[in-house]
Amino acid sequence: MSNLDISQPAQVIWSAPDELTRQQTGDPGTVRQFDNLIDAVVFTLEGLPERYRESAHIKVSNGSSLYFDQIKLIYAEIVRS
């Protein structure tokens, strides 16, 4: 996480795994904006219902995306600090 700017704005995007129509049409599902990456990570692992978490990814303002395994690693670092 050391090379990530945790203060940058982030966007969480997720869809329900059982919503095949959304996946087939390319609809990204639901989106929520956050002022910083830390809030986005915490929301993904604490705020989203468990069935949506693995489908979630986070887009950060620098253009990169973080996927579930990366989100879990960042969350583990947050919890330890």
N, C-alpha and C positions, 0 to 999 in steps of 0.2 A: 504494500500500500504506500510505501514511502515515495514513490514517484507520482502518485495521484494527488491532485489538489482537492482536498476534501471540502473546501469552501465553494467550489464551483457549482452552479445550478445543475440539477439533474432531473431526468424524466423517467418515471417507472411506467413500463408498458407491459400489459399482461392480457391473457385470454384464458378462458376455461378450456381445459383439454378436451372436454366433451362437446365443445361448440364447433363442430366440423364445418358448418356453413361459414363461419368467420374465417377459419383456416383456408378453406377452399377459395374464398373470394379475396383473400389477402387482407381482410380487415384486421388491423393490429389489435383489436379488442379495446380495452380500457386504458386510458392514459392519465397520469397524475403528475403534476409539476411540483418540484421541491426547490427551496432556496439553496440547498447544499446536498452534497453526496451522502453525508452521514444520515441525514433525515430520510433520504430515499432508501438507503440500505436497511435502516431500522424498520421503515414502513413495509418493505418487501418481506422481511422475515418475522415481523411481529404484527403488522396491521392487515396484511392480506390473508384471507382464508387459506388454510394449508393446501387445498386442492388447486389453487392458482399459483402458488409460489414457484414451482419448477418451470412454469411457462413464462415467468417474468424475466425481463432484462432491463437494464438501466442504461439510458443514453446520457452521457455527460456533455457539457458545453464544448469540450474540445473536439467533439465528433466521434469519440470512441464509445463502444458499448461494452457493458459488463454483463456476463451471463451468470446463471445460478451458482455454479461452483465458485466463481470469483466473488460473487456477492457474499456467499457463506464465509469465505476466507476473510474478507474485509470485516464482516460482522464479528467474527471470532476475535479479531484484533481490537475492535471497539469494546467488546465485553471485557477483554483482559485489561484494558487501560482504565 
